[in-house]
Amino acid sequence: MELLQEFHTMLVLRKGLSSHSVAAYVRDVKQLLSFLQKPPHLLGSIEEKDVTGYLQQMHSQYAPSSFFRKVVAIKAFLYFLHEKDLIEKPLFQELSVQKLSPKVPNLLSVDEVDRLLHAPDSSGFLGARDRAILELLYASGMRASECAALQIKNLQKSAVHVQGKGKKERMLPLLPRTIDTIDAYLLHRHDSEKALFISEKKQPIDRIVIYRIVRKYAKKIGLQGAISPHTLRHCYATHLLENGAGLRVIQELLGHEDIKTTDVYTHISAHKLQEEFHLFHPRP
């Protein structure tokens, strides 16, 4: 832990980063060390393939902005280790985002999403809650952190009020079936907690619990790859795009400041692209 403290100090003194960014970088490095299962005194044996393997896994679990922050944090950490003569090879120069897997998360078909949403047994409290969470993630495209922060008062007749990054607020429309699923969950509630989604102990849940819920049911129905709340967010955006929604509309729904960020989420599938090509090419 002394090494991490030195890294923390280096970030503060040299990089001039905000306290929030420094904390995020240190957290990213801790996550890397946990993945590698290497204590600080064995970091001299770290190899490029170790770091690349970790980042490949992170690709499918985090939004692009969070992923690239992890790349920056880890390259800074590797530079720090090299300066301290703990690693001989400057891995921070070799580490390249281009060597990693594609930036697009796993994309599920509409049928696979439907199977995932119906995976929980909604006859009890936990199953009804999990079903409502899965339904809401796909119906709104909201982030796991936004979902966890929701309060009952945020729900309206046909929409939900969300506070996103930078405390930017947006109103997301919901379909009647989504409202019905949430209402079915709330029928199991007999408490005064303001949070929309709570544990069996009547405590608000966090985004980590939501990640675990998504992974649990993805595994239950045999979905391949790393399926996360971000997967449902990506499916939401891509399925809207493939059904005719404009990028600007999707940008607003996702809460993106820059349309370029929306482009990363909303790739058109190869199947859809070929379909459009054969439909509109003047010489079929």
C-alpha positions, 0 to 999 in steps of 0.5 A: 500500500506504500507504493500506491500512496507514492503513486497517489502523491506523484499524481497530485504533485506532477499531474495537477489532477483534481482530487476526484481524478486522482482517486479514480486513477488509484482505484483503477490501479487497485483494480488492476492489481486485484485482477493480476493478483500481484502484491506490490513487491512482485510487480517486477514480473508484470508483462504486457500480456497481463495488462492487455488481458485486464484491459480487454476484460474492462472493454465490455464492462465499462463505458468508453469514457471510463475505459479510456480513463483506465488506460491513462491511469495504468499507463501512468502507473507503469511509467511510475514503476519504470521510474522507480526501477521496478520494471525494466521494460517501459510497458507504458510505451508498448501498451496500445489501445489498438491492440485491444479488442473492439471498443463496442460492447456485446450486443444482444438481439431483441430476442436475447434481451427479452429472454434476459428481462424475463429471467427473474422469477417475479413472484417474490420481492427480489425477483420482482425487483430484479425484473424491474431493474432489468426492464428499466435499464433496457427501456431507458438506456440509463447508467447503472449509477443512475438507476441505483440513485433513483427515488420513488418520487422520480417516477412519473406516469409515463417517464422517469426523471434522471440525474446523470453525470455532472448533475445534468438532468433529463426526462426519459420516456417509459413504455406502459409495460415498464411502468407495469413492471415497476408497479408490480415490484412496488406492490412487494414494498411495505416500507418508507424508504425513498430509494426506488430499488432496495435490498431485503434489509430495506437499504438502497442498493448501489451500482455494484449490486445492479452489475451483479444482478445483470450478470446473474441472469445473463449467466442463468440463461446462458448468454456468452461474454461479459454482459453488464448494465452497459450492455443493455444501455448499448442495446437500447441505443443500437436497437433505437438506431436500427429502428429509425431513431436519429443520433441526436435523439439518442444523444439526448436520451443517453445524456451525452454531451458530445455526439461523438460519444453517441457514435461509439455506442450506436454502431450499426450491426453488419447485418443491418448495414448489408440489409440497407445496402441491398435495399437501396443500392441502385443496381441490386 
